[in-house]
Amino acid sequence: GYAASIRGILDADIRAELAALACPTLVVTGGRDVLLPPERGREVADLVPGARYETFPEAAHFLPYQTPNRFRTLLADFLAEIDRAGP
């Protein structure tokens, strides 16, 4: 099932949709991620207006499991920034 899902999105081009996002966006990649390598994450972040990009060099694809404390802290800080900025 997973392979079929991947085949279904292989040729998808969502660049226009990413450029149209108008909400706070955090893109996080693992430095050892082979499914979404850092350079792809950076490309995604660069397409989203105002997106913040972070990478965890020591992690792979499952950041919340591989670096739970660091990921939690990053996410909490990002959400607090959004809260402070207000609507």
Backbone as XML, in Angstrom:
<?xml version="1.0"?>
<chain id="A" units="angstrom">
  <residue number="1" name="GLY">
    <atom name="N" x="0.797" y="-1.183" z="0.000"/>
    <atom name="CA" x="0.000" y="0.000" z="0.000"/>
    <atom name="C" x="0.855" y="1.269" z="0.000"/>
  </residue>
  <residue number="2" name="TYR">
    <atom name="N" x="1.928" y="1.255" z="0.794"/>
    <atom name="CA" x="2.791" y="2.430" z="0.883"/>
    <atom name="C" x="3.430" y="2.724" z="-0.471"/>
  </residue>
  <residue number="3" name="ALA">
    <atom name="N" x="3.917" y="1.689" z="-1.134"/>
    <atom name="CA" x="4.555" y="1.870" z="-2.442"/>
    <atom name="C" x="3.561" y="2.444" z="-3.450"/>
  </residue>
  <residue number="4" name="ALA">
    <atom name="N" x="2.322" y="1.980" z="-3.411"/>
    <atom name="CA" x="1.303" y="2.500" z="-4.320"/>
    <atom name="C" x="1.025" y="3.970" z="-4.033"/>
  </residue>
  <residue number="5" name="SER">
    <atom name="N" x="1.008" y="4.341" z="-2.770"/>
    <atom name="CA" x="0.792" y="5.746" z="-2.402"/>
    <atom name="C" x="1.912" y="6.612" z="-2.951"/>
  </residue>
  <residue number="6" name="ILE">
    <atom name="N" x="3.127" y="6.158" z="-2.814"/>
    <atom name="CA" x="4.281" y="6.910" z="-3.306"/>
    <atom name="C" x="4.213" y="7.048" z="-4.828"/>
  </residue>
  <residue number="7" name="ARG">
    <atom name="N" x="3.886" y="5.966" z="-5.513"/>
    <atom name="CA" x="3.771" y="6.037" z="-6.974"/>
    <atom name="C" x="2.714" y="7.062" z="-7.386"/>
  </residue>
  <residue number="8" name="GLY">
    <atom name="N" x="1.677" y="7.203" z="-6.581"/>
    <atom name="CA" x="0.604" y="8.134" z="-6.883"/>
    <atom name="C" x="1.003" y="9.591" z="-6.780"/>
  </residue>
  <residue number="9" name="ILE">
    <atom name="N" x="2.061" y="9.893" z="-6.033"/>
    <atom name="CA" x="2.465" y="11.295" z="-5.868"/>
    <atom name="C" x="3.815" y="11.618" z="-6.503"/>
  </residue>
  <residue number="10" name="LEU">
    <atom name="N" x="4.431" y="10.645" z="-7.117"/>
    <atom name="CA" x="5.766" y="10.856" z="-7.687"/>
    <atom name="C" x="5.831" y="12.036" z="-8.654"/>
  </residue>
  <residue number="11" name="ASP">
    <atom name="N" x="4.829" y="12.202" z="-9.472"/>
    <atom name="CA" x="4.863" y="13.258" z="-10.482"/>
    <atom name="C" x="4.077" y="14.500" z="-10.072"/>
  </residue>
  <residue number="12" name="ALA">
    <atom name="N" x="3.640" y="14.550" z="-8.818"/>
    <atom name="CA" x="2.868" y="15.709" z="-8.362"/>
    <atom name="C" x="3.765" y="16.940" z="-8.293"/>
  </residue>
  <residue number="13" name="ASP">
    <atom name="N" x="3.232" y="18.056" z="-8.735"/>
    <atom name="CA" x="3.949" y="19.321" z="-8.670"/>
    <atom name="C" x="3.103" y="20.285" z="-7.841"/>
  </residue>
  <residue number="14" name="ILE">
    <atom name="N" x="3.517" y="20.526" z="-6.602"/>
    <atom name="CA" x="2.731" y="21.367" z="-5.699"/>
    <atom name="C" x="3.384" y="22.727" z="-5.458"/>
  </residue>
  <residue number="15" name="ARG">
    <atom name="N" x="4.310" y="23.104" z="-6.324"/>
    <atom name="CA" x="5.013" y="24.379" z="-6.133"/>
    <atom name="C" x="4.061" y="25.561" z="-6.053"/>
  </residue>
  <residue number="16" name="ALA">
    <atom name="N" x="3.070" y="25.619" z="-6.922"/>
    <atom name="CA" x="2.129" y="26.748" z="-6.899"/>
    <atom name="C" x="1.343" y="26.775" z="-5.597"/>
  </residue>
  <residue number="17" name="GLU">
    <atom name="N" x="0.952" y="25.597" z="-5.116"/>
    <atom name="CA" x="0.205" y="25.531" z="-3.862"/>
    <atom name="C" x="1.078" y="25.963" z="-2.687"/>
  </residue>
  <residue number="18" name="LEU">
    <atom name="N" x="2.343" y="25.567" z="-2.714"/>
    <atom name="CA" x="3.251" y="25.978" z="-1.637"/>
    <atom name="C" x="3.433" y="27.490" z="-1.639"/>
  </residue>
  <residue number="19" name="ALA">
    <atom name="N" x="3.576" y="28.068" z="-2.804"/>
    <atom name="CA" x="3.768" y="29.516" z="-2.914"/>
    <atom name="C" x="2.535" y="30.286" z="-2.457"/>
  </residue>
  <residue number="20" name="ALA">
    <atom name="N" x="1.373" y="29.637" z="-2.469"/>
    <atom name="CA" x="0.127" y="30.300" z="-2.082"/>
    <atom name="C" x="-0.171" y="30.176" z="-0.585"/>
  </residue>
  <residue number="21" name="LEU">
    <atom name="N" x="0.613" y="29.411" z="0.142"/>
    <atom name="CA" x="0.361" y="29.257" z="1.578"/>
    <atom name="C" x="0.521" y="30.597" z="2.284"/>
  </residue>
  <residue number="22" name="ALA">
    <atom name="N" x="-0.407" y="30.869" z="3.161"/>
    <atom name="CA" x="-0.380" y="32.142" z="3.883"/>
    <atom name="C" x="-0.534" y="31.895" z="5.377"/>
  </residue>
  <residue number="23" name="CYS">
    <atom name="N" x="0.172" y="30.921" z="5.865"/>
    <atom name="CA" x="0.119" y="30.603" z="7.293"/>
    <atom name="C" x="1.539" y="30.316" z="7.777"/>
  </residue>
  <residue number="24" name="PRO">
    <atom name="N" x="1.766" y="30.450" z="9.080"/>
    <atom name="CA" x="3.102" y="30.127" z="9.596"/>
    <atom name="C" x="3.466" y="28.682" z="9.245"/>
  </residue>
  <residue number="25" name="THR">
    <atom name="N" x="4.661" y="28.516" z="8.754"/>
    <atom name="CA" x="5.082" y="27.197" z="8.287"/>
    <atom name="C" x="6.469" y="26.880" z="8.808"/>
  </residue>
  <residue number="26" name="LEU">
    <atom name="N" x="6.607" y="25.680" z="9.349"/>
    <atom name="CA" x="7.885" y="25.174" z="9.833"/>
    <atom name="C" x="8.195" y="23.903" z="9.060"/>
  </residue>
  <residue number="27" name="VAL">
    <atom name="N" x="9.314" y="23.887" z="8.373"/>
    <atom name="CA" x="9.758" y="22.706" z="7.640"/>
    <atom name="C" x="10.994" y="22.176" z="8.364"/>
  </residue>
  <residue number="28" name="VAL">
    <atom name="N" x="10.931" y="20.919" z="8.777"/>
    <atom name="CA" x="12.035" y="20.318" z="9.530"/>
    <atom name="C" x="12.448" y="19.028" z="8.844"/>
  </residue>
  <residue number="29" name="THR">
    <atom name="N" x="13.737" y="18.883" z="8.601"/>
    <atom name="CA" x="14.252" y="17.646" z="8.007"/>
    <atom name="C" x="15.354" y="17.076" z="8.883"/>
  </residue>
  <residue number="30" name="GLY">
    <atom name="N" x="15.595" y="15.803" z="8.674"/>
    <atom name="CA" x="16.728" y="15.142" z="9.306"/>
    <atom name="C" x="17.882" y="15.092" z="8.328"/>
  </residue>
  <residue number="31" name="GLY">
    <atom name="N" x="19.074" y="15.307" z="8.815"/>
    <atom name="CA" x="20.253" y="15.297" z="7.957"/>
    <atom name="C" x="20.524" y="13.960" z="7.304"/>
  </residue>
  <residue number="32" name="ARG">
    <atom name="N" x="19.960" y="12.894" z="7.862"/>
    <atom name="CA" x="20.160" y="11.548" z="7.313"/>
    <atom name="C" x="18.905" y="10.984" z="6.672"/>
  </residue>
  <residue number="33" name="ASP">
    <atom name="N" x="17.973" y="11.865" z="6.364"/>
    <atom name="CA" x="16.691" y="11.445" z="5.789"/>
    <atom name="C" x="16.861" y="11.167" z="4.302"/>
  </residue>
  <residue number="34" name="VAL">
    <atom name="N" x="16.569" y="9.947" z="3.879"/>
    <atom name="CA" x="16.674" y="9.602" z="2.460"/>
    <atom name="C" x="15.336" y="9.791" z="1.746"/>
  </residue>
  <residue number="35" name="LEU">
    <atom name="N" x="14.219" y="9.872" z="2.491"/>
    <atom name="CA" x="12.912" y="10.092" z="1.875"/>
    <atom name="C" x="12.674" y="11.571" z="1.573"/>
  </residue>
  <residue number="36" name="LEU">
    <atom name="N" x="13.066" y="12.436" z="2.488"/>
    <atom name="CA" x="12.971" y="13.890" z="2.289"/>
    <atom name="C" x="14.290" y="14.487" z="2.759"/>
  </residue>
  <residue number="37" name="PRO">
    <atom name="N" x="15.321" y="14.409" z="1.918"/>
    <atom name="CA" x="16.640" y="14.904" z="2.313"/>
    <atom name="C" x="16.623" y="16.415" z="2.563"/>
  </residue>
  <residue number="38" name="PRO">
    <atom name="N" x="17.576" y="16.903" z="3.335"/>
    <atom name="CA" x="17.607" y="18.327" z="3.675"/>
    <atom name="C" x="17.492" y="19.267" z="2.472"/>
  </residue>
  <residue number="39" name="GLU">
    <atom name="N" x="18.125" y="18.930" z="1.368"/>
    <atom name="CA" x="18.046" y="19.836" z="0.214"/>
    <atom name="C" x="16.617" y="19.943" z="-0.325"/>
  </residue>
  <residue number="40" name="ARG">
    <atom name="N" x="15.839" y="18.876" z="-0.228"/>
    <atom name="CA" x="14.433" y="18.932" z="-0.654"/>
    <atom name="C" x="13.608" y="19.730" z="0.347"/>
  </residue>
  <residue number="41" name="GLY">
    <atom name="N" x="13.875" y="19.538" z="1.621"/>
    <atom name="CA" x="13.180" y="20.313" z="2.641"/>
    <atom name="C" x="13.445" y="21.797" z="2.483"/>
  </residue>
  <residue number="42" name="ARG">
    <atom name="N" x="14.679" y="22.137" z="2.179"/>
    <atom name="CA" x="15.047" y="23.538" z="1.956"/>
    <atom name="C" x="14.301" y="24.088" z="0.748"/>
  </residue>
  <residue number="43" name="GLU">
    <atom name="N" x="14.202" y="23.291" z="-0.321"/>
    <atom name="CA" x="13.462" y="23.729" z="-1.513"/>
    <atom name="C" x="12.000" y="24.005" z="-1.167"/>
  </residue>
  <residue number="44" name="VAL">
    <atom name="N" x="11.401" y="23.134" z="-0.378"/>
    <atom name="CA" x="10.009" y="23.329" z="0.044"/>
    <atom name="C" x="9.891" y="24.620" z="0.847"/>
  </residue>
  <residue number="45" name="ALA">
    <atom name="N" x="10.750" y="24.792" z="1.822"/>
    <atom name="CA" x="10.700" y="25.995" z="2.665"/>
    <atom name="C" x="10.901" y="27.262" z="1.843"/>
  </residue>
  <residue number="46" name="ASP">
    <atom name="N" x="11.765" y="27.206" z="0.861"/>
    <atom name="CA" x="12.021" y="28.377" z="0.026"/>
    <atom name="C" x="10.804" y="28.770" z="-0.809"/>
  </residue>
  <residue number="47" name="LEU">
    <atom name="N" x="9.922" y="27.813" z="-1.079"/>
    <atom name="CA" x="8.725" y="28.095" z="-1.873"/>
    <atom name="C" x="7.571" y="28.642" z="-1.041"/>
  </residue>
  <residue number="48" name="VAL">
    <atom name="N" x="7.618" y="28.456" z="0.264"/>
    <atom name="CA" x="6.540" y="28.930" z="1.138"/>
    <atom name="C" x="6.926" y="30.300" z="1.685"/>
  </residue>
  <residue number="49" name="PRO">
    <atom name="N" x="6.134" y="31.313" z="1.408"/>
    <atom name="CA" x="6.469" y="32.650" z="1.890"/>
    <atom name="C" x="6.636" y="32.695" z="3.415"/>
  </residue>
  <residue number="50" name="GLY">
    <atom name="N" x="7.804" y="33.150" z="3.858"/>
    <atom name="CA" x="8.060" y="33.297" z="5.285"/>
    <atom name="C" x="8.295" y="32.017" z="6.053"/>
  </residue>
  <residue number="51" name="ALA">
    <atom name="N" x="8.449" y="30.898" z="5.369"/>
    <atom name="CA" x="8.637" y="29.623" z="6.068"/>
    <atom name="C" x="9.951" y="29.611" z="6.838"/>
  </residue>
  <residue number="52" name="ARG">
    <atom name="N" x="9.938" y="28.898" z="7.923"/>
    <atom name="CA" x="11.152" y="28.680" z="8.717"/>
    <atom name="C" x="11.645" y="27.268" z="8.416"/>
  </residue>
  <residue number="53" name="TYR">
    <atom name="N" x="12.945" y="27.130" z="8.223"/>
    <atom name="CA" x="13.533" y="25.826" z="7.915"/>
    <atom name="C" x="14.540" y="25.456" z="8.989"/>
  </residue>
  <residue number="54" name="GLU">
    <atom name="N" x="14.464" y="24.216" z="9.431"/>
    <atom name="CA" x="15.413" y="23.671" z="10.399"/>
    <atom name="C" x="15.804" y="22.271" z="9.953"/>
  </residue>
  <residue number="55" name="THR">
    <atom name="N" x="17.017" y="21.885" z="10.289"/>
    <atom name="CA" x="17.439" y="20.514" z="10.035"/>
    <atom name="C" x="18.120" y="19.965" z="11.280"/>
  </residue>
  <residue number="56" name="PHE">
    <atom name="N" x="17.908" y="18.696" z="11.522"/>
    <atom name="CA" x="18.552" y="17.993" z="12.630"/>
    <atom name="C" x="19.557" y="17.026" z="11.999"/>
  </residue>
  <residue number="57" name="PRO">
    <atom name="N" x="20.827" y="17.402" z="11.939"/>
    <atom name="CA" x="21.822" y="16.599" z="11.216"/>
    <atom name="C" x="21.898" y="15.141" z="11.663"/>
  </residue>
  <residue number="58" name="GLU">
    <atom name="N" x="21.647" y="14.894" z="12.935"/>
    <atom name="CA" x="21.810" y="13.545" z="13.472"/>
    <atom name="C" x="20.613" y="12.634" z="13.232"/>
  </residue>
  <residue number="59" name="ALA">
    <atom name="N" x="19.503" y="13.172" z="12.751"/>
    <atom name="CA" x="18.267" y="12.397" z="12.623"/>
    <atom name="C" x="18.013" y="11.984" z="11.180"/>
  </residue>
  <residue number="60" name="ALA">
    <atom name="N" x="17.031" y="11.100" z="11.021"/>
    <atom name="CA" x="16.618" y="10.663" z="9.685"/>
    <atom name="C" x="15.189" y="11.156" z="9.441"/>
  </residue>
  <residue number="61" name="HIS">
    <atom name="N" x="14.248" y="10.264" z="9.176"/>
    <atom name="CA" x="12.909" y="10.658" z="8.750"/>
    <atom name="C" x="11.888" y="10.789" z="9.883"/>
  </residue>
  <residue number="62" name="PHE">
    <atom name="N" x="12.139" y="10.203" z="11.021"/>
    <atom name="CA" x="11.146" y="10.184" z="12.097"/>
    <atom name="C" x="11.618" y="11.025" z="13.279"/>
  </residue>
  <residue number="63" name="LEU">
    <atom name="N" x="11.735" y="12.317" z="13.053"/>
    <atom name="CA" x="12.288" y="13.243" z="14.041"/>
    <atom name="C" x="11.628" y="13.163" z="15.413"/>
  </residue>
  <residue number="64" name="PRO">
    <atom name="N" x="10.299" y="13.108" z="15.517"/>
    <atom name="CA" x="9.697" y="13.064" z="16.853"/>
    <atom name="C" x="10.105" y="11.818" z="17.661"/>
  </residue>
  <residue number="65" name="TYR">
    <atom name="N" x="10.486" y="10.760" z="16.981"/>
    <atom name="CA" x="10.922" y="9.539" z="17.669"/>
    <atom name="C" x="12.431" y="9.518" z="17.883"/>
  </residue>
  <residue number="66" name="GLN">
    <atom name="N" x="13.183" y="10.064" z="16.938"/>
    <atom name="CA" x="14.637" y="10.000" z="17.010"/>
    <atom name="C" x="15.230" y="11.110" z="17.872"/>
  </residue>
  <residue number="67" name="THR">
    <atom name="N" x="14.605" y="12.260" z="17.878"/>
    <atom name="CA" x="15.086" y="13.394" z="18.673"/>
    <atom name="C" x="13.888" y="14.054" z="19.359"/>
  </residue>
  <residue number="68" name="PRO">
    <atom name="N" x="13.173" y="13.303" z="20.207"/>
    <atom name="CA" x="11.904" y="13.807" z="20.738"/>
    <atom name="C" x="12.020" y="15.109" z="21.528"/>
  </residue>
  <residue number="69" name="ASN">
    <atom name="N" x="12.998" y="15.237" z="22.372"/>
    <atom name="CA" x="13.108" y="16.454" z="23.179"/>
    <atom name="C" x="13.440" y="17.670" z="22.325"/>
  </residue>
  <residue number="70" name="ARG">
    <atom name="N" x="14.375" y="17.500" z="21.428"/>
    <atom name="CA" x="14.753" y="18.617" z="20.553"/>
    <atom name="C" x="13.592" y="19.008" z="19.636"/>
  </residue>
  <residue number="71" name="PHE">
    <atom name="N" x="12.905" y="18.017" z="19.090"/>
    <atom name="CA" x="11.772" y="18.291" z="18.218"/>
    <atom name="C" x="10.651" y="18.993" z="18.983"/>
  </residue>
  <residue number="72" name="ARG">
    <atom name="N" x="10.351" y="18.508" z="20.171"/>
    <atom name="CA" x="9.310" y="19.106" z="21.009"/>
    <atom name="C" x="9.644" y="20.561" z="21.327"/>
  </residue>
  <residue number="73" name="THR">
    <atom name="N" x="10.900" y="20.822" z="21.686"/>
    <atom name="CA" x="11.319" y="22.181" z="22.004"/>
    <atom name="C" x="11.186" y="23.094" z="20.787"/>
  </residue>
  <residue number="74" name="LEU">
    <atom name="N" x="11.632" y="22.626" z="19.631"/>
    <atom name="CA" x="11.530" y="23.418" z="18.408"/>
    <atom name="C" x="10.070" y="23.734" z="18.097"/>
  </residue>
  <residue number="75" name="LEU">
    <atom name="N" x="9.222" y="22.730" z="18.169"/>
    <atom name="CA" x="7.810" y="22.927" z="17.865"/>
    <atom name="C" x="7.147" y="23.866" z="18.877"/>
  </residue>
  <residue number="76" name="ALA">
    <atom name="N" x="7.445" y="23.690" z="20.156"/>
    <atom name="CA" x="6.878" y="24.568" z="21.187"/>
    <atom name="C" x="7.329" y="26.005" z="20.978"/>
  </residue>
  <residue number="77" name="ASP">
    <atom name="N" x="8.598" y="26.207" z="20.653"/>
    <atom name="CA" x="9.102" y="27.563" z="20.400"/>
    <atom name="C" x="8.427" y="28.179" z="19.176"/>
  </residue>
  <residue number="78" name="PHE">
    <atom name="N" x="8.256" y="27.400" z="18.129"/>
    <atom name="CA" x="7.609" y="27.890" z="16.917"/>
    <atom name="C" x="6.165" y="28.293" z="17.209"/>
  </residue>
  <residue number="79" name="LEU">
    <atom name="N" x="5.453" y="27.463" z="17.938"/>
    <atom name="CA" x="4.062" y="27.780" z="18.278"/>
    <atom name="C" x="3.974" y="29.004" z="19.187"/>
  </residue>
  <residue number="80" name="ALA">
    <atom name="N" x="4.927" y="29.154" z="20.090"/>
    <atom name="CA" x="4.946" y="30.330" z="20.969"/>
    <atom name="C" x="5.197" y="31.596" z="20.159"/>
  </residue>
  <residue number="81" name="GLU">
    <atom name="N" x="6.063" y="31.516" z="19.151"/>
    <atom name="CA" x="6.312" y="32.669" z="18.274"/>
    <atom name="C" x="5.034" y="33.075" z="17.542"/>
  </residue>
  <residue number="82" name="ILE">
    <atom name="N" x="4.301" y="32.088" z="17.070"/>
    <atom name="CA" x="3.048" y="32.372" z="16.386"/>
    <atom name="C" x="2.058" y="33.020" z="17.345"/>
  </residue>
  <residue number="83" name="ASP">
    <atom name="N" x="2.005" y="32.488" z="18.548"/>
    <atom name="CA" x="1.106" y="33.031" z="19.577"/>
    <atom name="C" x="1.446" y="34.491" z="19.875"/>
  </residue>
  <residue number="84" name="ARG">
    <atom name="N" x="2.727" y="34.792" z="20.021"/>
    <atom name="CA" x="3.154" y="36.165" z="20.316"/>
    <atom name="C" x="2.838" y="37.123" z="19.174"/>
  </residue>
  <residue number="85" name="ALA">
    <atom name="N" x="2.954" y="36.612" z="17.941"/>
    <atom name="CA" x="2.710" y="37.447" z="16.762"/>
    <atom name="C" x="1.231" y="37.805" z="16.632"/>
  </residue>
  <residue number="86" name="GLY">
    <atom name="N" x="0.373" y="36.936" z="17.145"/>
    <atom name="CA" x="-1.059" y="37.203" z="17.078"/>
    <atom name="C" x="-1.613" y="37.092" z="15.661"/>
  </residue>
  <residue number="87" name="PRO">
    <atom name="N" x="-2.899" y="37.417" z="15.519"/>
    <atom name="CA" x="-3.557" y="37.271" z="14.199"/>
    <atom name="C" x="-3.087" y="38.288" z="13.178"/>
  </residue>
</chain>
